[in-house]
């Protein structure tokens, strides 16, 4: 009974336009920021290293290097604050979580680009 009620409440706050990206993709996350009475969009770009959770609690982690220092940020997928996620590049990976990128420096953090099959 409890799960039915919980799923009904969660279904009302799910995102109507799903975000299509995978682990290893380089993305631009457009986030709405409120400053006083104005709203603006701030872009955070980086590599998606993890996805976790389910339903309204699903999140994804994006990692980037800023001034030689690694910065990671977690975003809720179904949050109205996340305006959109733009995939810039698709990386080929063989893991569900890319935490090993934390230990790498420089060119070692580059992921090989995933080839898409095109009809010729």
URTA-V483446 format. One record per residue. N is the residue number from 0. RES is the residue in one letter. SS is DSSP state (hx for helix, st for strand, lp for the rest). BURIAL is b if it has 9 or more other C-alpha atoms within 8 Angstrom, else e. Layout:
N | RES | SS | BURIAL
N | RES | SS | BURIAL
This chain:
0 | X | lp | e
1 | X | hx | e
2 | X | hx | e
3 | X | hx | e
4 | X | hx | e
5 | X | hx | e
6 | X | hx | e
7 | X | hx | e
8 | X | hx | e
9 | X | hx | b
10 | X | hx | e
11 | X | hx | e
12 | X | lp | e
13 | X | lp | b
14 | X | lp | e
15 | X | lp | e
16 | X | lp | e
17 | X | lp | e
18 | X | lp | e
19 | X | lp | e
20 | X | lp | e
21 | X | lp | e
22 | X | lp | b
23 | X | lp | b
24 | X | lp | b
25 | X | st | b
26 | X | st | b
27 | X | st | b
28 | X | st | b
29 | X | st | b
30 | X | st | b
31 | X | st | b
32 | X | st | b
33 | X | st | e
34 | X | st | e
35 | X | lp | e
36 | X | lp | e
37 | X | st | e
38 | X | st | e
39 | X | st | e
40 | X | st | e
41 | X | st | e
42 | X | st | e
43 | X | st | e
44 | X | st | b
45 | X | st | b
46 | X | st | b
47 | X | st | b
48 | X | st | b
49 | X | st | b
50 | X | st | b
51 | X | st | e
52 | X | lp | e
53 | X | lp | e
54 | X | hx | e
55 | X | hx | b
56 | X | hx | b
57 | X | lp | b
58 | X | st | b
59 | X | st | b
60 | X | st | b
61 | X | st | b
62 | X | st | b
63 | X | st | b
64 | X | st | b
65 | X | st | e
66 | X | lp | e
67 | X | lp | e
68 | X | st | e
69 | X | st | b
70 | X | st | e
71 | X | st | e
72 | X | st | e
73 | X | st | e
74 | X | st | b
75 | X | st | b
76 | X | lp | b
77 | X | lp | b
78 | X | lp | e
79 | X | lp | e
80 | X | lp | e
81 | X | st | b
82 | X | st | b
83 | X | st | e
84 | X | st | b
85 | X | st | e
86 | X | st | b
87 | X | st | e
88 | X | st | e
89 | X | lp | b
90 | X | st | b
91 | X | lp | b
92 | X | lp | e
93 | X | lp | e
94 | X | lp | e
95 | X | lp | e
96 | X | lp | e
97 | X | lp | b
98 | X | hx | e
99 | X | hx | e
100 | X | hx | e
101 | X | hx | e
102 | X | hx | e
103 | X | lp | e
104 | X | lp | e
105 | X | hx | e
106 | X | hx | e
107 | X | hx | e
108 | X | hx | e
109 | X | lp | e
110 | X | lp | e
111 | X | lp | e
112 | X | st | e
113 | X | lp | e
114 | X | lp | e
115 | X | lp | e
116 | X | lp | e
117 | X | lp | e
118 | X | lp | e
119 | X | lp | e
